[in-house]
Amino acid sequence: MNPPKNSAAPKRRKKKTSGPPPLRDSASEAISHFLETLDGEPCSELYDMVLHQVEEPLFKAVLDYTQYNQSYAAAMLGLNRGTLRKKLRQHGLLAESEPPKAKRSARRGKAPTNSKTTSKGKR
């Protein structure tokens, strides 16, 4: 016969990992603090401001994580790569390369060719 189980025995719990609080809690605390500091002043476009404030660190973190692979970062974020690039430009996070140089037209700018000369020399 088995002895009755002691219901007062301590339950095993998963060890909590140390680290920052969940993102939801951090966002809630930051937004509450912001609203408290308004002190009755009017506020508009809060939604856009919060998104703009959160997007930049999100994009930076994901780009670092993906080693600046934009295709992988876009997939991870659930965005189209073009949309990601547009947002990176808005936040000043996209290193713009030099603008493409104008292509020379077929009529001007080309050096005259000598039909008797090939890459190996004269015929």
C-alpha positions in Angstrom: 0.0 0.0 0.0 1.3 3.4 -1.0 1.5 6.2 1.6 -0.7 9.2 0.9 1.1 12.0 -1.0 2.0 15.0 1.0 0.1 17.9 -0.6 2.3 20.4 1.3 5.4 19.3 -0.6 7.0 22.2 -2.5 6.3 22.3 -6.2 9.1 22.5 -8.6 9.1 25.7 -10.6 11.1 26.6 -13.6 13.9 28.9 -12.7 13.3 32.4 -13.9 16.0 33.7 -16.2 17.3 37.1 -15.3 17.0 39.7 -18.0 14.8 42.6 -19.0 11.0 42.5 -18.3 8.8 41.3 -21.1 8.4 43.8 -23.9 4.7 44.3 -23.3 5.5 45.3 -19.6 8.2 47.7 -20.7 6.0 49.3 -23.3 3.1 49.7 -20.9 5.3 51.3 -18.2 6.9 53.7 -20.7 3.6 54.7 -22.2 2.0 55.2 -18.7 5.0 57.4 -17.7 4.7 59.4 -20.9 1.0 60.1 -20.3 1.7 61.0 -16.6 4.3 63.6 -17.7 1.8 65.3 -20.0 0.3 67.0 -17.0 -2.9 67.9 -18.8 -1.2 69.1 -22.0 -2.9 68.0 -25.2 -1.3 65.2 -27.2 -2.0 64.1 -30.7 -0.6 61.5 -33.0 0.4 59.3 -30.1 0.0 56.1 -32.1 2.4 57.3 -34.9 4.9 58.5 -32.3 4.9 55.2 -30.4 5.4 53.2 -33.6 8.2 55.4 -34.8 9.9 55.1 -31.4 9.6 51.3 -31.3 10.4 50.6 -34.9 13.9 52.0 -34.9 15.3 49.9 -32.1 13.4 46.9 -33.5 14.9 47.3 -36.9 18.4 47.8 -35.4 18.2 44.7 -33.3 16.9 42.5 -36.1 19.5 43.8 -38.5 22.2 43.1 -36.0 20.8 39.6 -35.4 20.6 38.8 -39.1 24.0 40.4 -39.7 22.4 43.0 -42.0 20.8 40.5 -44.3 17.8 42.5 -45.4 16.0 39.5 -46.9 16.3 37.5 -43.7 15.4 40.5 -41.6 12.3 41.2 -43.7 11.2 37.6 -43.4 11.8 37.6 -39.7 9.7 40.8 -39.3 7.0 39.6 -41.6 7.6 42.4 -44.1 8.2 42.7 -47.7 11.9 43.5 -48.4 10.9 46.7 -50.2 8.8 47.8 -47.3 11.7 47.1 -44.9 14.0 49.2 -47.0 11.5 52.0 -47.1 11.2 52.0 -43.3 15.0 51.8 -42.9 15.3 54.9 -45.1 12.6 56.7 -42.9 14.7 56.0 -39.8 18.0 56.8 -41.4 19.2 53.2 -41.0 19.8 52.4 -44.7 23.2 53.3 -45.9 22.5 54.8 -49.3 25.0 54.0 -52.0 26.1 56.5 -54.5 23.3 57.4 -57.1 23.7 55.3 -60.2 25.8 57.1 -62.9 24.0 58.0 -66.1 24.5 55.5 -68.8 26.2 56.8 -72.0 24.0 56.7 -75.0 25.0 54.8 -78.1 25.4 58.0 -80.1 27.8 60.0 -77.9 30.5 59.3 -75.5 31.9 56.1 -76.9 35.4 56.0 -78.2 35.7 55.3 -81.9 36.5 51.7 -82.6 39.0 50.4 -85.2 37.5 47.5 -87.0 41.0 46.2 -87.8 42.0 45.9 -84.1 41.0 43.1 -81.9 41.8 42.3 -78.3 44.9 40.4 -79.4 46.3 43.2 -81.5 46.3 44.2 -85.1 45.3 41.6 -87.7 
